Amino acid sequence: MAADASENQDVVALILKDHRRMEDLFRRMRSVEADRADALAKLSALLVAHSEAEEAEVYGALKRFRDVDNAEVEHGTEEHAEGNEALLALLEVSEVGSDDWDERLEDLVKAVSHHLDEEERTILNGARENVPDERRAELGAAFLRERERRLAADCGSVEYVRAIVGG
């Protein structure tokens, strides 16, 4: 997709696209036939870049719109922190596919899936109903720029995740 076309995308559509990608990566991480370590690396980078871009560029802007639930936006930030903690716990398991790895994977899936579901029902529906299309496109461009910046900073590495969880 050309850069010009992606800059005009609705922030809600971009966030939903990332959510579906995360769910796909969770399926790959559960499959013994997949490259589970590769799927984890991709998920880690996407999850951190996505949540940090939401917090930096989207959540604050949405809180300024009437009828977007500010408490839900703040709760979304709390759930990002919970997801990062579960991600770190999984990244720190040395053996992919071990019982410990599978258990921590399920903890991560549970935390992130809960957040995705809640965010889609509350924050994103509020944005669809209350934020004008033009502003959603502006937020989408800002979200993409910040997300790409975080990905370029290797935000999925265990060191980076450890720093944001501890910091």
Chimera marker file (.cmm) of the C-alpha trace (Angstrom):
<marker_set name="trace">
<marker id="1" x="0.000" y="0.000" z="0.000" r="1" g="1" b="0" radius="0.5"/>
<marker id="2" x="1.360" y="3.414" z="-0.925" r="1" g="1" b="0" radius="0.5"/>
<marker id="3" x="2.182" y="5.844" z="1.862" r="1" g="1" b="0" radius="0.5"/>
<marker id="4" x="-0.366" y="8.361" z="0.569" r="1" g="1" b="0" radius="0.5"/>
<marker id="5" x="-3.175" y="5.819" z="0.722" r="1" g="1" b="0" radius="0.5"/>
<marker id="6" x="-2.280" y="4.598" z="4.208" r="1" g="1" b="0" radius="0.5"/>
<marker id="7" x="-2.153" y="8.143" z="5.596" r="1" g="1" b="0" radius="0.5"/>
<marker id="8" x="-5.837" y="8.594" z="4.774" r="1" g="1" b="0" radius="0.5"/>
<marker id="9" x="-6.995" y="5.573" z="6.739" r="1" g="1" b="0" radius="0.5"/>
<marker id="10" x="-9.410" y="5.805" z="9.592" r="1" g="1" b="0" radius="0.5"/>
<marker id="11" x="-7.706" y="5.246" z="12.948" r="1" g="1" b="0" radius="0.5"/>
<marker id="12" x="-10.461" y="2.830" z="13.972" r="1" g="1" b="0" radius="0.5"/>
<marker id="13" x="-9.846" y="0.679" z="10.876" r="1" g="1" b="0" radius="0.5"/>
<marker id="14" x="-6.079" y="0.716" z="11.493" r="1" g="1" b="0" radius="0.5"/>
<marker id="15" x="-6.473" y="-0.337" z="15.116" r="1" g="1" b="0" radius="0.5"/>
<marker id="16" x="-8.888" y="-3.109" z="14.155" r="1" g="1" b="0" radius="0.5"/>
<marker id="17" x="-6.467" y="-4.351" z="11.490" r="1" g="1" b="0" radius="0.5"/>
<marker id="18" x="-3.735" y="-4.621" z="14.133" r="1" g="1" b="0" radius="0.5"/>
<marker id="19" x="-6.143" y="-6.442" z="16.469" r="1" g="1" b="0" radius="0.5"/>
<marker id="20" x="-6.906" y="-9.074" z="13.809" r="1" g="1" b="0" radius="0.5"/>
<marker id="21" x="-3.158" y="-9.455" z="13.132" r="1" g="1" b="0" radius="0.5"/>
<marker id="22" x="-2.528" y="-10.041" z="16.853" r="1" g="1" b="0" radius="0.5"/>
<marker id="23" x="-5.217" y="-12.722" z="16.939" r="1" g="1" b="0" radius="0.5"/>
<marker id="24" x="-3.612" y="-14.399" z="13.927" r="1" g="1" b="0" radius="0.5"/>
<marker id="25" x="-0.216" y="-14.336" z="15.637" r="1" g="1" b="0" radius="0.5"/>
<marker id="26" x="-1.764" y="-15.879" z="18.770" r="1" g="1" b="0" radius="0.5"/>
<marker id="27" x="-3.063" y="-18.756" z="16.608" r="1" g="1" b="0" radius="0.5"/>
<marker id="28" x="0.416" y="-19.248" z="15.144" r="1" g="1" b="0" radius="0.5"/>
<marker id="29" x="1.992" y="-19.184" z="18.612" r="1" g="1" b="0" radius="0.5"/>
<marker id="30" x="-0.367" y="-21.967" z="19.721" r="1" g="1" b="0" radius="0.5"/>
<marker id="31" x="0.405" y="-24.182" z="16.702" r="1" g="1" b="0" radius="0.5"/>
<marker id="32" x="3.211" y="-26.712" z="16.974" r="1" g="1" b="0" radius="0.5"/>
<marker id="33" x="3.456" y="-26.588" z="13.174" r="1" g="1" b="0" radius="0.5"/>
<marker id="34" x="4.268" y="-22.868" z="13.107" r="1" g="1" b="0" radius="0.5"/>
<marker id="35" x="7.463" y="-20.980" z="13.831" r="1" g="1" b="0" radius="0.5"/>
<marker id="36" x="6.299" y="-20.003" z="17.295" r="1" g="1" b="0" radius="0.5"/>
<marker id="37" x="9.395" y="-17.990" z="18.185" r="1" g="1" b="0" radius="0.5"/>
<marker id="38" x="8.996" y="-15.907" z="15.022" r="1" g="1" b="0" radius="0.5"/>
<marker id="39" x="5.304" y="-15.360" z="15.762" r="1" g="1" b="0" radius="0.5"/>
<marker id="40" x="6.188" y="-14.229" z="19.298" r="1" g="1" b="0" radius="0.5"/>
<marker id="41" x="8.797" y="-11.776" z="17.995" r="1" g="1" b="0" radius="0.5"/>
<marker id="42" x="6.278" y="-10.314" z="15.554" r="1" g="1" b="0" radius="0.5"/>
<marker id="43" x="3.546" y="-10.160" z="18.184" r="1" g="1" b="0" radius="0.5"/>
<marker id="44" x="5.846" y="-8.533" z="20.730" r="1" g="1" b="0" radius="0.5"/>
<marker id="45" x="6.868" y="-5.758" z="18.321" r="1" g="1" b="0" radius="0.5"/>
<marker id="46" x="3.309" y="-5.183" z="17.105" r="1" g="1" b="0" radius="0.5"/>
<marker id="47" x="1.718" y="-5.252" z="20.555" r="1" g="1" b="0" radius="0.5"/>
<marker id="48" x="4.165" y="-2.752" z="22.061" r="1" g="1" b="0" radius="0.5"/>
<marker id="49" x="4.242" y="-0.424" z="19.036" r="1" g="1" b="0" radius="0.5"/>
<marker id="50" x="0.440" y="-0.535" z="18.781" r="1" g="1" b="0" radius="0.5"/>
<marker id="51" x="-0.265" y="0.183" z="22.444" r="1" g="1" b="0" radius="0.5"/>
<marker id="52" x="2.372" y="2.921" z="22.717" r="1" g="1" b="0" radius="0.5"/>
<marker id="53" x="1.080" y="4.587" z="19.539" r="1" g="1" b="0" radius="0.5"/>
<marker id="54" x="-2.492" y="4.432" z="20.874" r="1" g="1" b="0" radius="0.5"/>
<marker id="55" x="-1.419" y="6.050" z="24.127" r="1" g="1" b="0" radius="0.5"/>
<marker id="56" x="0.780" y="8.686" z="22.459" r="1" g="1" b="0" radius="0.5"/>
<marker id="57" x="-1.482" y="9.691" z="19.577" r="1" g="1" b="0" radius="0.5"/>
<marker id="58" x="-5.020" y="8.365" z="19.968" r="1" g="1" b="0" radius="0.5"/>
<marker id="59" x="-6.220" y="8.019" z="23.538" r="1" g="1" b="0" radius="0.5"/>
<marker id="60" x="-5.546" y="11.632" z="24.568" r="1" g="1" b="0" radius="0.5"/>
<marker id="61" x="-7.273" y="12.956" z="21.462" r="1" g="1" b="0" radius="0.5"/>
<marker id="62" x="-10.320" y="10.747" z="21.998" r="1" g="1" b="0" radius="0.5"/>
<marker id="63" x="-10.693" y="11.946" z="25.593" r="1" g="1" b="0" radius="0.5"/>
<marker id="64" x="-11.388" y="15.437" z="24.240" r="1" g="1" b="0" radius="0.5"/>
<marker id="65" x="-14.521" y="14.292" z="22.386" r="1" g="1" b="0" radius="0.5"/>
<marker id="66" x="-17.870" y="14.455" z="24.082" r="1" g="1" b="0" radius="0.5"/>
<marker id="67" x="-19.492" y="11.041" z="24.531" r="1" g="1" b="0" radius="0.5"/>
<marker id="68" x="-16.213" y="9.136" z="24.309" r="1" g="1" b="0" radius="0.5"/>
<marker id="69" x="-15.925" y="7.436" z="27.692" r="1" g="1" b="0" radius="0.5"/>
<marker id="70" x="-12.807" y="8.847" z="29.385" r="1" g="1" b="0" radius="0.5"/>
<marker id="71" x="-12.863" y="6.159" z="32.067" r="1" g="1" b="0" radius="0.5"/>
<marker id="72" x="-12.726" y="3.480" z="29.359" r="1" g="1" b="0" radius="0.5"/>
<marker id="73" x="-9.782" y="5.256" z="27.701" r="1" g="1" b="0" radius="0.5"/>
<marker id="74" x="-7.918" y="5.336" z="31.036" r="1" g="1" b="0" radius="0.5"/>
<marker id="75" x="-8.828" y="1.694" z="31.629" r="1" g="1" b="0" radius="0.5"/>
<marker id="76" x="-7.386" y="0.876" z="28.186" r="1" g="1" b="0" radius="0.5"/>
<marker id="77" x="-4.042" y="2.296" z="29.308" r="1" g="1" b="0" radius="0.5"/>
<marker id="78" x="-4.148" y="0.110" z="32.439" r="1" g="1" b="0" radius="0.5"/>
<marker id="79" x="-4.872" y="-2.930" z="30.276" r="1" g="1" b="0" radius="0.5"/>
<marker id="80" x="-1.892" y="-2.092" z="28.045" r="1" g="1" b="0" radius="0.5"/>
<marker id="81" x="0.314" y="-2.264" z="31.152" r="1" g="1" b="0" radius="0.5"/>
<marker id="82" x="-1.197" y="-5.651" z="32.095" r="1" g="1" b="0" radius="0.5"/>
<marker id="83" x="-0.577" y="-6.917" z="28.557" r="1" g="1" b="0" radius="0.5"/>
<marker id="84" x="3.040" y="-5.727" z="28.678" r="1" g="1" b="0" radius="0.5"/>
<marker id="85" x="3.582" y="-7.572" z="31.970" r="1" g="1" b="0" radius="0.5"/>
<marker id="86" x="2.148" y="-10.781" z="30.506" r="1" g="1" b="0" radius="0.5"/>
<marker id="87" x="4.257" y="-10.297" z="27.365" r="1" g="1" b="0" radius="0.5"/>
<marker id="88" x="7.428" y="-9.892" z="29.412" r="1" g="1" b="0" radius="0.5"/>
<marker id="89" x="6.642" y="-13.052" z="31.387" r="1" g="1" b="0" radius="0.5"/>
<marker id="90" x="6.377" y="-14.978" z="28.101" r="1" g="1" b="0" radius="0.5"/>
<marker id="91" x="9.474" y="-13.398" z="26.549" r="1" g="1" b="0" radius="0.5"/>
<marker id="92" x="11.498" y="-14.462" z="29.595" r="1" g="1" b="0" radius="0.5"/>
<marker id="93" x="10.689" y="-18.178" z="29.155" r="1" g="1" b="0" radius="0.5"/>
<marker id="94" x="13.738" y="-19.817" z="27.600" r="1" g="1" b="0" radius="0.5"/>
<marker id="95" x="12.095" y="-22.803" z="25.920" r="1" g="1" b="0" radius="0.5"/>
<marker id="96" x="9.443" y="-22.106" z="23.291" r="1" g="1" b="0" radius="0.5"/>
<marker id="97" x="6.643" y="-24.648" z="23.581" r="1" g="1" b="0" radius="0.5"/>
<marker id="98" x="7.479" y="-25.739" z="27.118" r="1" g="1" b="0" radius="0.5"/>
<marker id="99" x="4.670" y="-26.098" z="29.661" r="1" g="1" b="0" radius="0.5"/>
<marker id="100" x="5.745" y="-22.800" z="31.228" r="1" g="1" b="0" radius="0.5"/>
<marker id="101" x="5.737" y="-21.107" z="27.800" r="1" g="1" b="0" radius="0.5"/>
<marker id="102" x="2.259" y="-22.445" z="26.977" r="1" g="1" b="0" radius="0.5"/>
<marker id="103" x="0.922" y="-21.304" z="30.357" r="1" g="1" b="0" radius="0.5"/>
<marker id="104" x="2.347" y="-17.804" z="29.968" r="1" g="1" b="0" radius="0.5"/>
<marker id="105" x="1.109" y="-17.653" z="26.382" r="1" g="1" b="0" radius="0.5"/>
<marker id="106" x="-2.421" y="-18.320" z="27.603" r="1" g="1" b="0" radius="0.5"/>
<marker id="107" x="-2.043" y="-15.592" z="30.255" r="1" g="1" b="0" radius="0.5"/>
<marker id="108" x="-0.989" y="-13.177" z="27.494" r="1" g="1" b="0" radius="0.5"/>
<marker id="109" x="-3.808" y="-14.248" z="25.169" r="1" g="1" b="0" radius="0.5"/>
<marker id="110" x="-6.326" y="-13.814" z="27.971" r="1" g="1" b="0" radius="0.5"/>
<marker id="111" x="-5.085" y="-10.321" z="28.921" r="1" g="1" b="0" radius="0.5"/>
<marker id="112" x="-4.809" y="-9.037" z="25.355" r="1" g="1" b="0" radius="0.5"/>
<marker id="113" x="-8.036" y="-10.633" z="24.089" r="1" g="1" b="0" radius="0.5"/>
<marker id="114" x="-9.943" y="-9.095" z="26.993" r="1" g="1" b="0" radius="0.5"/>
<marker id="115" x="-8.490" y="-5.689" z="26.131" r="1" g="1" b="0" radius="0.5"/>
<marker id="116" x="-9.206" y="-5.997" z="22.405" r="1" g="1" b="0" radius="0.5"/>
<marker id="117" x="-12.809" y="-6.964" z="23.069" r="1" g="1" b="0" radius="0.5"/>
<marker id="118" x="-13.375" y="-4.168" z="25.568" r="1" g="1" b="0" radius="0.5"/>
<marker id="119" x="-11.607" y="-1.549" z="23.455" r="1" g="1" b="0" radius="0.5"/>
<marker id="120" x="-13.602" y="-2.467" z="20.363" r="1" g="1" b="0" radius="0.5"/>
<marker id="121" x="-16.943" y="-2.338" z="22.218" r="1" g="1" b="0" radius="0.5"/>
<marker id="122" x="-16.306" y="0.887" z="24.120" r="1" g="1" b="0" radius="0.5"/>
<marker id="123" x="-13.509" y="3.161" z="22.890" r="1" g="1" b="0" radius="0.5"/>
<marker id="124" x="-13.629" y="2.336" z="19.187" r="1" g="1" b="0" radius="0.5"/>
<marker id="125" x="-17.422" y="2.400" z="18.939" r="1" g="1" b="0" radius="0.5"/>
<marker id="126" x="-17.353" y="5.733" z="20.774" r="1" g="1" b="0" radius="0.5"/>
<marker id="127" x="-14.834" y="7.032" z="18.249" r="1" g="1" b="0" radius="0.5"/>
<marker id="128" x="-16.954" y="5.819" z="15.321" r="1" g="1" b="0" radius="0.5"/>
<marker id="129" x="-20.029" y="7.582" z="16.686" r="1" g="1" b="0" radius="0.5"/>
<marker id="130" x="-18.473" y="10.829" z="17.928" r="1" g="1" b="0" radius="0.5"/>
<marker id="131" x="-15.263" y="11.624" z="16.045" r="1" g="1" b="0" radius="0.5"/>
<marker id="132" x="-15.594" y="13.137" z="12.545" r="1" g="1" b="0" radius="0.5"/>
<marker id="133" x="-14.129" y="11.140" z="9.637" r="1" g="1" b="0" radius="0.5"/>
<marker id="134" x="-11.515" y="13.798" z="8.881" r="1" g="1" b="0" radius="0.5"/>
<marker id="135" x="-10.242" y="13.762" z="12.472" r="1" g="1" b="0" radius="0.5"/>
<marker id="136" x="-10.174" y="9.949" z="12.497" r="1" g="1" b="0" radius="0.5"/>
<marker id="137" x="-8.023" y="10.086" z="9.344" r="1" g="1" b="0" radius="0.5"/>
<marker id="138" x="-5.654" y="12.566" z="11.017" r="1" g="1" b="0" radius="0.5"/>
<marker id="139" x="-5.434" y="10.331" z="14.067" r="1" g="1" b="0" radius="0.5"/>
<marker id="140" x="-4.816" y="7.349" z="11.777" r="1" g="1" b="0" radius="0.5"/>
<marker id="141" x="-1.845" y="9.088" z="10.144" r="1" g="1" b="0" radius="0.5"/>
<marker id="142" x="-0.414" y="10.040" z="13.552" r="1" g="1" b="0" radius="0.5"/>
<marker id="143" x="-0.992" y="6.508" z="14.878" r="1" g="1" b="0" radius="0.5"/>
<marker id="144" x="0.839" y="4.981" z="11.888" r="1" g="1" b="0" radius="0.5"/>
<marker id="145" x="3.791" y="7.361" z="12.183" r="1" g="1" b="0" radius="0.5"/>
<marker id="146" x="4.214" y="6.662" z="15.900" r="1" g="1" b="0" radius="0.5"/>
<marker id="147" x="3.719" y="2.919" z="15.447" r="1" g="1" b="0" radius="0.5"/>
<marker id="148" x="6.402" y="2.806" z="12.734" r="1" g="1" b="0" radius="0.5"/>
<marker id="149" x="8.752" y="4.891" z="14.882" r="1" g="1" b="0" radius="0.5"/>
<marker id="150" x="8.372" y="2.411" z="17.758" r="1" g="1" b="0" radius="0.5"/>
<marker id="151" x="8.872" y="-0.580" z="15.453" r="1" g="1" b="0" radius="0.5"/>
<marker id="152" x="12.085" y="0.991" z="14.132" r="1" g="1" b="0" radius="0.5"/>
<marker id="153" x="13.260" y="1.328" z="17.767" r="1" g="1" b="0" radius="0.5"/>
<marker id="154" x="13.028" y="-2.477" z="18.263" r="1" g="1" b="0" radius="0.5"/>
<marker id="155" x="10.218" y="-2.042" z="20.774" r="1" g="1" b="0" radius="0.5"/>
<marker id="156" x="9.493" y="-5.776" z="20.831" r="1" g="1" b="0" radius="0.5"/>
<marker id="157" x="12.848" y="-6.763" z="22.317" r="1" g="1" b="0" radius="0.5"/>
<marker id="158" x="12.852" y="-8.251" z="25.790" r="1" g="1" b="0" radius="0.5"/>
<marker id="159" x="15.059" y="-5.363" z="26.970" r="1" g="1" b="0" radius="0.5"/>
<marker id="160" x="12.595" y="-2.741" z="25.722" r="1" g="1" b="0" radius="0.5"/>
<marker id="161" x="9.598" y="-4.559" z="27.202" r="1" g="1" b="0" radius="0.5"/>
<marker id="162" x="11.463" y="-4.996" z="30.498" r="1" g="1" b="0" radius="0.5"/>
<marker id="163" x="12.183" y="-1.234" z="30.547" r="1" g="1" b="0" radius="0.5"/>
<marker id="164" x="8.551" y="-0.222" z="29.973" r="1" g="1" b="0" radius="0.5"/>
<marker id="165" x="7.228" y="-2.732" z="32.503" r="1" g="1" b="0" radius="0.5"/>
<marker id="166" x="9.767" y="-1.675" z="35.106" r="1" g="1" b="0" radius="0.5"/>
<marker id="167" x="9.615" y="2.008" z="34.247" r="1" g="1" b="0" radius="0.5"/>
<link id1="1" id2="2" r="1" g="1" b="0" radius="0.2"/>
<link id1="2" id2="3" r="1" g="1" b="0" radius="0.2"/>
<link id1="3" id2="4" r="1" g="1" b="0" radius="0.2"/>
<link id1="4" id2="5" r="1" g="1" b="0" radius="0.2"/>
<link id1="5" id2="6" r="1" g="1" b="0" radius="0.2"/>
<link id1="6" id2="7" r="1" g="1" b="0" radius="0.2"/>
<link id1="7" id2="8" r="1" g="1" b="0" radius="0.2"/>
<link id1="8" id2="9" r="1" g="1" b="0" radius="0.2"/>
<link id1="9" id2="10" r="1" g="1" b="0" radius="0.2"/>
<link id1="10" id2="11" r="1" g="1" b="0" radius="0.2"/>
<link id1="11" id2="12" r="1" g="1" b="0" radius="0.2"/>
<link id1="12" id2="13" r="1" g="1" b="0" radius="0.2"/>
<link id1="13" id2="14" r="1" g="1" b="0" radius="0.2"/>
<link id1="14" id2="15" r="1" g="1" b="0" radius="0.2"/>
<link id1="15" id2="16" r="1" g="1" b="0" radius="0.2"/>
<link id1="16" id2="17" r="1" g="1" b="0" radius="0.2"/>
<link id1="17" id2="18" r="1" g="1" b="0" radius="0.2"/>
<link id1="18" id2="19" r="1" g="1" b="0" radius="0.2"/>
<link id1="19" id2="20" r="1" g="1" b="0" radius="0.2"/>
<link id1="20" id2="21" r="1" g="1" b="0" radius="0.2"/>
<link id1="21" id2="22" r="1" g="1" b="0" radius="0.2"/>
<link id1="22" id2="23" r="1" g="1" b="0" radius="0.2"/>
<link id1="23" id2="24" r="1" g="1" b="0" radius="0.2"/>
<link id1="24" id2="25" r="1" g="1" b="0" radius="0.2"/>
<link id1="25" id2="26" r="1" g="1" b="0" radius="0.2"/>
<link id1="26" id2="27" r="1" g="1" b="0" radius="0.2"/>
<link id1="27" id2="28" r="1" g="1" b="0" radius="0.2"/>
<link id1="28" id2="29" r="1" g="1" b="0" radius="0.2"/>
<link id1="29" id2="30" r="1" g="1" b="0" radius="0.2"/>
<link id1="30" id2="31" r="1" g="1" b="0" radius="0.2"/>
<link id1="31" id2="32" r="1" g="1" b="0" radius="0.2"/>
<link id1="32" id2="33" r="1" g="1" b="0" radius="0.2"/>
<link id1="33" id2="34" r="1" g="1" b="0" radius="0.2"/>
<link id1="34" id2="35" r="1" g="1" b="0" radius="0.2"/>
<link id1="35" id2="36" r="1" g="1" b="0" radius="0.2"/>
<link id1="36" id2="37" r="1" g="1" b="0" radius="0.2"/>
<link id1="37" id2="38" r="1" g="1" b="0" radius="0.2"/>
<link id1="38" id2="39" r="1" g="1" b="0" radius="0.2"/>
<link id1="39" id2="40" r="1" g="1" b="0" radius="0.2"/>
<link id1="40" id2="41" r="1" g="1" b="0" radius="0.2"/>
<link id1="41" id2="42" r="1" g="1" b="0" radius="0.2"/>
<link id1="42" id2="43" r="1" g="1" b="0" radius="0.2"/>
<link id1="43" id2="44" r="1" g="1" b="0" radius="0.2"/>
<link id1="44" id2="45" r="1" g="1" b="0" radius="0.2"/>
<link id1="45" id2="46" r="1" g="1" b="0" radius="0.2"/>
<link id1="46" id2="47" r="1" g="1" b="0" radius="0.2"/>
<link id1="47" id2="48" r="1" g="1" b="0" radius="0.2"/>
<link id1="48" id2="49" r="1" g="1" b="0" radius="0.2"/>
<link id1="49" id2="50" r="1" g="1" b="0" radius="0.2"/>
<link id1="50" id2="51" r="1" g="1" b="0" radius="0.2"/>
<link id1="51" id2="52" r="1" g="1" b="0" radius="0.2"/>
<link id1="52" id2="53" r="1" g="1" b="0" radius="0.2"/>
<link id1="53" id2="54" r="1" g="1" b="0" radius="0.2"/>
<link id1="54" id2="55" r="1" g="1" b="0" radius="0.2"/>
<link id1="55" id2="56" r="1" g="1" b="0" radius="0.2"/>
<link id1="56" id2="57" r="1" g="1" b="0" radius="0.2"/>
<link id1="57" id2="58" r="1" g="1" b="0" radius="0.2"/>
<link id1="58" id2="59" r="1" g="1" b="0" radius="0.2"/>
<link id1="59" id2="60" r="1" g="1" b="0" radius="0.2"/>
<link id1="60" id2="61" r="1" g="1" b="0" radius="0.2"/>
<link id1="61" id2="62" r="1" g="1" b="0" radius="0.2"/>
<link id1="62" id2="63" r="1" g="1" b="0" radius="0.2"/>
<link id1="63" id2="64" r="1" g="1" b="0" radius="0.2"/>
<link id1="64" id2="65" r="1" g="1" b="0" radius="0.2"/>
<link id1="65" id2="66" r="1" g="1" b="0" radius="0.2"/>
<link id1="66" id2="67" r="1" g="1" b="0" radius="0.2"/>
<link id1="67" id2="68" r="1" g="1" b="0" radius="0.2"/>
<link id1="68" id2="69" r="1" g="1" b="0" radius="0.2"/>
<link id1="69" id2="70" r="1" g="1" b="0" radius="0.2"/>
<link id1="70" id2="71" r="1" g="1" b="0" radius="0.2"/>
<link id1="71" id2="72" r="1" g="1" b="0" radius="0.2"/>
<link id1="72" id2="73" r="1" g="1" b="0" radius="0.2"/>
<link id1="73" id2="74" r="1" g="1" b="0" radius="0.2"/>
<link id1="74" id2="75" r="1" g="1" b="0" radius="0.2"/>
<link id1="75" id2="76" r="1" g="1" b="0" radius="0.2"/>
<link id1="76" id2="77" r="1" g="1" b="0" radius="0.2"/>
<link id1="77" id2="78" r="1" g="1" b="0" radius="0.2"/>
<link id1="78" id2="79" r="1" g="1" b="0" radius="0.2"/>
<link id1="79" id2="80" r="1" g="1" b="0" radius="0.2"/>
<link id1="80" id2="81" r="1" g="1" b="0" radius="0.2"/>
<link id1="81" id2="82" r="1" g="1" b="0" radius="0.2"/>
<link id1="82" id2="83" r="1" g="1" b="0" radius="0.2"/>
<link id1="83" id2="84" r="1" g="1" b="0" radius="0.2"/>
<link id1="84" id2="85" r="1" g="1" b="0" radius="0.2"/>
<link id1="85" id2="86" r="1" g="1" b="0" radius="0.2"/>
<link id1="86" id2="87" r="1" g="1" b="0" radius="0.2"/>
<link id1="87" id2="88" r="1" g="1" b="0" radius="0.2"/>
<link id1="88" id2="89" r="1" g="1" b="0" radius="0.2"/>
<link id1="89" id2="90" r="1" g="1" b="0" radius="0.2"/>
<link id1="90" id2="91" r="1" g="1" b="0" radius="0.2"/>
<link id1="91" id2="92" r="1" g="1" b="0" radius="0.2"/>
<link id1="92" id2="93" r="1" g="1" b="0" radius="0.2"/>
<link id1="93" id2="94" r="1" g="1" b="0" radius="0.2"/>
<link id1="94" id2="95" r="1" g="1" b="0" radius="0.2"/>
<link id1="95" id2="96" r="1" g="1" b="0" radius="0.2"/>
<link id1="96" id2="97" r="1" g="1" b="0" radius="0.2"/>
<link id1="97" id2="98" r="1" g="1" b="0" radius="0.2"/>
<link id1="98" id2="99" r="1" g="1" b="0" radius="0.2"/>
<link id1="99" id2="100" r="1" g="1" b="0" radius="0.2"/>
<link id1="100" id2="101" r="1" g="1" b="0" radius="0.2"/>
<link id1="101" id2="102" r="1" g="1" b="0" radius="0.2"/>
<link id1="102" id2="103" r="1" g="1" b="0" radius="0.2"/>
<link id1="103" id2="104" r="1" g="1" b="0" radius="0.2"/>
<link id1="104" id2="105" r="1" g="1" b="0" radius="0.2"/>
<link id1="105" id2="106" r="1" g="1" b="0" radius="0.2"/>
<link id1="106" id2="107" r="1" g="1" b="0" radius="0.2"/>
<link id1="107" id2="108" r="1" g="1" b="0" radius="0.2"/>
<link id1="108" id2="109" r="1" g="1" b="0" radius="0.2"/>
<link id1="109" id2="110" r="1" g="1" b="0" radius="0.2"/>
<link id1="110" id2="111" r="1" g="1" b="0" radius="0.2"/>
<link id1="111" id2="112" r="1" g="1" b="0" radius="0.2"/>
<link id1="112" id2="113" r="1" g="1" b="0" radius="0.2"/>
<link id1="113" id2="114" r="1" g="1" b="0" radius="0.2"/>
<link id1="114" id2="115" r="1" g="1" b="0" radius="0.2"/>
<link id1="115" id2="116" r="1" g="1" b="0" radius="0.2"/>
<link id1="116" id2="117" r="1" g="1" b="0" radius="0.2"/>
<link id1="117" id2="118" r="1" g="1" b="0" radius="0.2"/>
<link id1="118" id2="119" r="1" g="1" b="0" radius="0.2"/>
<link id1="119" id2="120" r="1" g="1" b="0" radius="0.2"/>
<link id1="120" id2="121" r="1" g="1" b="0" radius="0.2"/>
<link id1="121" id2="122" r="1" g="1" b="0" radius="0.2"/>
<link id1="122" id2="123" r="1" g="1" b="0" radius="0.2"/>
<link id1="123" id2="124" r="1" g="1" b="0" radius="0.2"/>
<link id1="124" id2="125" r="1" g="1" b="0" radius="0.2"/>
<link id1="125" id2="126" r="1" g="1" b="0" radius="0.2"/>
<link id1="126" id2="127" r="1" g="1" b="0" radius="0.2"/>
<link id1="127" id2="128" r="1" g="1" b="0" radius="0.2"/>
<link id1="128" id2="129" r="1" g="1" b="0" radius="0.2"/>
<link id1="129" id2="130" r="1" g="1" b="0" radius="0.2"/>
<link id1="130" id2="131" r="1" g="1" b="0" radius="0.2"/>
<link id1="131" id2="132" r="1" g="1" b="0" radius="0.2"/>
<link id1="132" id2="133" r="1" g="1" b="0" radius="0.2"/>
<link id1="133" id2="134" r="1" g="1" b="0" radius="0.2"/>
<link id1="134" id2="135" r="1" g="1" b="0" radius="0.2"/>
<link id1="135" id2="136" r="1" g="1" b="0" radius="0.2"/>
<link id1="136" id2="137" r="1" g="1" b="0" radius="0.2"/>
<link id1="137" id2="138" r="1" g="1" b="0" radius="0.2"/>
<link id1="138" id2="139" r="1" g="1" b="0" radius="0.2"/>
<link id1="139" id2="140" r="1" g="1" b="0" radius="0.2"/>
<link id1="140" id2="141" r="1" g="1" b="0" radius="0.2"/>
<link id1="141" id2="142" r="1" g="1" b="0" radius="0.2"/>
<link id1="142" id2="143" r="1" g="1" b="0" radius="0.2"/>
<link id1="143" id2="144" r="1" g="1" b="0" radius="0.2"/>
<link id1="144" id2="145" r="1" g="1" b="0" radius="0.2"/>
<link id1="145" id2="146" r="1" g="1" b="0" radius="0.2"/>
<link id1="146" id2="147" r="1" g="1" b="0" radius="0.2"/>
<link id1="147" id2="148" r="1" g="1" b="0" radius="0.2"/>
<link id1="148" id2="149" r="1" g="1" b="0" radius="0.2"/>
<link id1="149" id2="150" r="1" g="1" b="0" radius="0.2"/>
<link id1="150" id2="151" r="1" g="1" b="0" radius="0.2"/>
<link id1="151" id2="152" r="1" g="1" b="0" radius="0.2"/>
<link id1="152" id2="153" r="1" g="1" b="0" radius="0.2"/>
<link id1="153" id2="154" r="1" g="1" b="0" radius="0.2"/>
<link id1="154" id2="155" r="1" g="1" b="0" radius="0.2"/>
<link id1="155" id2="156" r="1" g="1" b="0" radius="0.2"/>
<link id1="156" id2="157" r="1" g="1" b="0" radius="0.2"/>
<link id1="157" id2="158" r="1" g="1" b="0" radius="0.2"/>
<link id1="158" id2="159" r="1" g="1" b="0" radius="0.2"/>
<link id1="159" id2="160" r="1" g="1" b="0" radius="0.2"/>
<link id1="160" id2="161" r="1" g="1" b="0" radius="0.2"/>
<link id1="161" id2="162" r="1" g="1" b="0" radius="0.2"/>
<link id1="162" id2="163" r="1" g="1" b="0" radius="0.2"/>
<link id1="163" id2="164" r="1" g="1" b="0" radius="0.2"/>
<link id1="164" id2="165" r="1" g="1" b="0" radius="0.2"/>
<link id1="165" id2="166" r="1" g="1" b="0" radius="0.2"/>
<link id1="166" id2="167" r="1" g="1" b="0" radius="0.2"/>
</marker_set>
